[in-house]
Amino acid sequence: MRIIELRHNQTRTNKMLNIVPVFIGVYYSFLYLLFYFLIIFSIK
């Protein structure tokens, strides 16, 4: 019983870890776009 419970927790943490890089990617792409627009407006 204990081993099954542990495996269930591992799969849950793996799902969480798979979600984390997606959030980081979205966050960085958003910052990049914001920076890009700031540069364009500063040139104009």
DOTORLO-799666 format. One record per residue: residue number from 1; residue in one letter; x, y, z of N, C-alpha, C in turn. Coordinates in Angstrom, 2 decimals, always signed. Layout:
<nodes>
<node num="NUM" residu="a" n_east="X" n_north="Y" n_up="Z" ca_east="X" ca_north="Y" ca_up="Z" c_east="X" c_north="Y" c_up="Z"/>
...
</nodes>
This chain:
<nodes>
<node num="1" residu="m" n_east="+0.84" n_north="-1.21" n_up="+0.00" ca_east="+0.00" ca_north="+0.00" ca_up="+0.00" c_east="+0.87" c_north="+1.26" c_up="+0.00"/>
<node num="2" residu="r" n_east="+1.92" n_north="+1.22" n_up="+0.78" ca_east="+2.79" ca_north="+2.40" ca_up="+0.93" c_east="+3.47" c_north="+2.76" c_up="-0.40"/>
<node num="3" residu="i" n_east="+3.92" n_north="+1.72" n_up="-1.12" ca_east="+4.62" ca_north="+1.94" ca_up="-2.40" c_east="+3.67" c_north="+2.57" c_up="-3.42"/>
<node num="4" residu="i" n_east="+2.44" n_north="+2.08" n_up="-3.48" ca_east="+1.45" ca_north="+2.61" ca_up="-4.43" c_east="+1.18" c_north="+4.09" c_up="-4.13"/>
<node num="5" residu="e" n_east="+1.07" n_north="+4.40" n_up="-2.84" ca_east="+0.81" ca_north="+5.77" ca_up="-2.42" c_east="+1.96" c_north="+6.68" c_up="-2.86"/>
<node num="6" residu="l" n_east="+3.18" n_north="+6.20" n_up="-2.67" ca_east="+4.38" ca_north="+6.96" ca_up="-3.02" c_east="+4.43" c_north="+7.20" c_up="-4.52"/>
<node num="7" residu="r" n_east="+4.11" n_north="+6.18" n_up="-5.31" ca_east="+4.11" ca_north="+6.31" ca_up="-6.77" c_east="+3.07" c_north="+7.33" c_up="-7.22"/>
<node num="8" residu="h" n_east="+1.93" n_north="+7.32" n_up="-6.56" ca_east="+0.86" ca_north="+8.27" ca_up="-6.89" c_east="+1.35" c_north="+9.70" c_up="-6.64"/>
<node num="9" residu="n" n_east="+2.04" n_north="+9.90" n_up="-5.53" ca_east="+2.58" ca_north="+11.22" ca_up="-5.22" c_east="+3.64" c_north="+11.63" c_up="-6.24"/>
<node num="10" residu="q" n_east="+4.46" n_north="+10.68" n_up="-6.67" ca_east="+5.51" ca_north="+10.97" ca_up="-7.67" c_east="+4.89" c_north="+11.43" c_up="-8.98"/>
<node num="11" residu="t" n_east="+3.85" n_north="+10.75" n_up="-9.44" ca_east="+3.21" ca_north="+11.13" ca_up="-10.70" c_east="+2.61" c_north="+12.53" c_up="-10.58"/>
<node num="12" residu="r" n_east="+2.07" n_north="+12.83" n_up="-9.42" ca_east="+1.47" ca_north="+14.15" ca_up="-9.19" c_east="+2.55" c_north="+15.23" c_up="-9.26"/>
<node num="13" residu="t" n_east="+3.70" n_north="+14.99" n_up="-8.60" ca_east="+4.79" ca_north="+15.97" ca_up="-8.61" c_east="+5.37" c_north="+16.10" c_up="-10.01"/>
<node num="14" residu="n" n_east="+5.44" n_north="+15.00" n_up="-10.76" ca_east="+5.95" ca_north="+15.05" ca_up="-12.14" c_east="+5.04" c_north="+15.92" c_up="-13.01"/>
<node num="15" residu="k" n_east="+3.73" n_north="+15.80" n_up="-12.82" ca_east="+2.78" ca_north="+16.63" ca_up="-13.57" c_east="+3.01" c_north="+18.10" c_up="-13.25"/>
<node num="16" residu="m" n_east="+3.21" n_north="+18.40" n_up="-11.97" ca_east="+3.47" ca_north="+19.77" ca_up="-11.53" c_east="+4.75" c_north="+20.29" c_up="-12.16"/>
<node num="17" residu="l" n_east="+5.81" n_north="+19.46" n_up="-12.16" ca_east="+7.09" ca_north="+19.86" ca_up="-12.74" c_east="+6.98" c_north="+20.08" c_up="-14.24"/>
<node num="18" residu="n" n_east="+6.11" n_north="+19.33" n_up="-14.91" ca_east="+5.91" ca_north="+19.51" ca_up="-16.34" c_east="+5.20" c_north="+20.83" c_up="-16.63"/>
<node num="19" residu="i" n_east="+4.36" n_north="+21.28" n_up="-15.71" ca_east="+3.62" ca_north="+22.54" ca_up="-15.87" c_east="+4.54" c_north="+23.74" c_up="-15.65"/>
<node num="20" residu="v" n_east="+5.48" n_north="+23.63" n_up="-14.72" ca_east="+6.36" ca_north="+24.75" ca_up="-14.34" c_east="+7.11" c_north="+25.36" c_up="-15.53"/>
<node num="21" residu="p" n_east="+7.82" n_north="+24.58" n_up="-16.37" ca_east="+8.54" ca_north="+25.18" ca_up="-17.50" c_east="+7.63" c_north="+25.94" c_up="-18.46"/>
<node num="22" residu="v" n_east="+6.40" n_north="+25.49" n_up="-18.62" ca_east="+5.43" ca_north="+26.18" ca_up="-19.49" c_east="+5.15" c_north="+27.58" c_up="-18.93"/>
<node num="23" residu="f" n_east="+4.93" n_north="+27.67" n_up="-17.61" ca_east="+4.68" ca_north="+28.96" ca_up="-16.97" c_east="+5.89" c_north="+29.88" c_up="-17.15"/>
<node num="24" residu="i" n_east="+7.10" n_north="+29.33" n_up="-16.96" ca_east="+8.33" ca_north="+30.11" ca_up="-17.11" c_east="+8.46" c_north="+30.62" c_up="-18.55"/>
<node num="25" residu="g" n_east="+8.17" n_north="+29.75" n_up="-19.51" ca_east="+8.25" ca_north="+30.13" ca_up="-20.92" c_east="+7.28" c_north="+31.24" c_up="-21.26"/>
<node num="26" residu="v" n_east="+6.05" n_north="+31.13" n_up="-20.79" ca_east="+5.03" ca_north="+32.17" ca_up="-21.03" c_east="+5.45" c_north="+33.49" c_up="-20.39"/>
<node num="27" residu="y" n_east="+5.97" n_north="+33.41" n_up="-19.15" ca_east="+6.41" ca_north="+34.60" ca_up="-18.41" c_east="+7.53" c_north="+35.32" c_up="-19.15"/>
<node num="28" residu="y" n_east="+8.54" n_north="+34.56" n_up="-19.61" ca_east="+9.67" ca_north="+35.17" ca_up="-20.30" c_east="+9.26" c_north="+35.74" c_up="-21.66"/>
<node num="29" residu="s" n_east="+8.38" n_north="+35.04" n_up="-22.38" ca_east="+7.92" ca_north="+35.54" ca_up="-23.68" c_east="+7.13" c_north="+36.84" c_up="-23.49"/>
<node num="30" residu="f" n_east="+6.34" n_north="+36.92" n_up="-22.41" ca_east="+5.58" ca_north="+38.13" ca_up="-22.10" c_east="+6.52" c_north="+39.29" c_up="-21.80"/>
<node num="31" residu="l" n_east="+7.56" n_north="+39.04" n_up="-20.99" ca_east="+8.54" ca_north="+40.07" ca_up="-20.66" c_east="+9.27" c_north="+40.54" c_up="-21.92"/>
<node num="32" residu="y" n_east="+9.61" n_north="+39.59" n_up="-22.80" ca_east="+10.31" ca_north="+39.90" ca_up="-24.04" c_east="+9.45" c_north="+40.81" c_up="-24.93"/>
<node num="33" residu="l" n_east="+8.17" n_north="+40.47" n_up="-25.06" ca_east="+7.25" ca_north="+41.29" ca_up="-25.86" c_east="+7.11" c_north="+42.69" c_up="-25.28"/>
<node num="34" residu="l" n_east="+7.01" n_north="+42.78" n_up="-23.95" ca_east="+6.88" ca_north="+44.06" ca_up="-23.26" c_east="+8.12" c_north="+44.92" c_up="-23.54"/>
<node num="35" residu="f" n_east="+9.30" n_north="+44.32" n_up="-23.41" ca_east="+10.57" ca_north="+44.99" ca_up="-23.66" c_east="+10.65" c_north="+45.47" c_up="-25.11"/>
<node num="36" residu="y" n_east="+10.22" n_north="+44.61" n_up="-26.04" ca_east="+10.23" ca_north="+44.90" ca_up="-27.47" c_east="+9.35" c_north="+46.12" c_up="-27.78"/>
<node num="37" residu="f" n_east="+8.15" n_north="+46.15" n_up="-27.20" ca_east="+7.24" ca_north="+47.28" ca_up="-27.42" c_east="+7.80" c_north="+48.56" c_up="-26.82"/>
<node num="38" residu="l" n_east="+8.45" n_north="+48.47" n_up="-25.66" ca_east="+9.05" ca_north="+49.64" ca_up="-25.03" c_east="+10.14" c_north="+50.23" c_up="-25.92"/>
<node num="39" residu="i" n_east="+10.95" n_north="+49.37" n_up="-26.54" ca_east="+12.02" ca_north="+49.83" ca_up="-27.45" c_east="+11.41" c_north="+50.53" c_up="-28.66"/>
<node num="40" residu="i" n_east="+10.37" n_north="+49.95" n_up="-29.25" ca_east="+9.71" ca_north="+50.52" ca_up="-30.42" c_east="+9.15" c_north="+51.91" c_up="-30.09"/>
<node num="41" residu="f" n_east="+8.48" n_north="+52.03" n_up="-28.95" ca_east="+7.89" ca_north="+53.32" ca_up="-28.57" c_east="+8.96" c_north="+54.35" c_up="-28.22"/>
<node num="42" residu="s" n_east="+10.08" n_north="+53.91" n_up="-27.66" ca_east="+11.16" ca_north="+54.84" ca_up="-27.31" c_east="+11.84" c_north="+55.37" c_up="-28.58"/>
<node num="43" residu="i" n_east="+11.92" n_north="+54.55" n_up="-29.63" ca_east="+12.51" ca_north="+54.98" ca_up="-30.91" c_east="+11.59" c_north="+56.01" c_up="-31.58"/>
<node num="44" residu="k" n_east="+10.28" n_north="+55.79" n_up="-31.53" ca_east="+9.31" ca_north="+56.73" ca_up="-32.08" c_east="+9.23" c_north="+57.95" c_up="-31.17"/>
</nodes>
